[in-house]
């Protein structure tokens, strides 16, 4: 396979792995912060409704030995408040980071004179916490953020997309009625989203998709593309009801069956013209390889947190782009810290579909960082979101917001 490149020179994965080799950083402090951020409106899925977004943040305090400059690194953990979709919730992630990964980082730093590891050497620490990709991804993000700040580079610059803009997709949760659904879709369309993903639940999926088609047939102005997301709510006996959605022109149907039920996904893919996309099932590059090669999915949702970090996400992007497998970047209702990272990945060459990259201000009542730059393109009416161009992966969180929404905060012995 031909790795993704950012023009001539090293591949994107090589650029990522080399981050931290040019400017030395001493690791001096580590802390964890848990916050709870209210949603603007409850987010409904096939298995429940959520009113807020709990998050665990990794904060590293570092120093440039050559100058004495202090450098912070922040990483956001995408674990949710329960284990409905992943094997890690915020409590498990907190414990994994506090008891395993941050101490392992400290040990690695002490082995090289207290220096923060480069991104390439950091990968070996993932073996300290097997089965905890979300936790490791948060650690990786904090280390990367510190190294980028020390190098005075943005993530977008590192990956070759400085100044880029992406046309994002929006997500509409499960609604109480088709009228509520189409009203929400109409708002997203008016705001310039080129794709809307709608959650479906067993028993009402046909009514949901039919309502979207009826609305699109009479809507004035731009009509977005549609895809549906089942969040694994269907079982093997539901093939017929899902096949009934064929013919509506959906971009794809996302994660109809349980994450470990590849057989049902293969059976559905064999019966539908609508592409089957996997999300929760794809928790490693190896899982992506198996799902694609066995016909369980034809569209890949790339979520760096679920895959175990940006390095793994770049591996998946390479695999998909080199073999012609459509891919797009999914979201996990991140704060602006995590969403800035996924927006950069969504700007990489080869992204086949609009990602779940709506600015956090569209779903969180308060964000940890300032608003993301965006604009409506004249002529097309498309919403365009700019990648972050500040040094680091994103701006650092505002301390007043952390204090206002803090659940707990603790220093962790991890200094080199």
Buried (B, 14 or more C-beta within 10 A) or exposed (E): EEBBBBEEEBBBBBBBBBBBEEBBBBBBBBBBBBBBBEBEEEBBBBBEEBEBBBBBBBBBBBBBBEEEEEBBBBBBBBBBBBEBBBEBBBBBBBBBBBEBBBBBBBEBBBEEEBBBBBBBBBBEBBEBBEEBBBBBBBBBBBBBBBBBBBBEBBBBBBBBBBEBBBBBBBBBBBBEEBEEBBEBBBBBBEBBBBBBBBBBBBEBBBEBBBBBBEBBEEBEEEBBBBBBBBBBBBEEEBBEBBBBBBEBEBBBBBBBBBBEBBEBBBBBBEEBEBBBBBBBBBBBBEBBBBBBEEBBBBBBBBBBBBBBBBBBBBBBBBBBBEEEBBBBBBBBBBBBBBBBBBBBBBBBEBBBBBBBBBBBBBBBBBBBBEEBEBEEEEEEBBBBBBBBEBBBBBBBBBEEBBEEBEEEBEBBEBBB
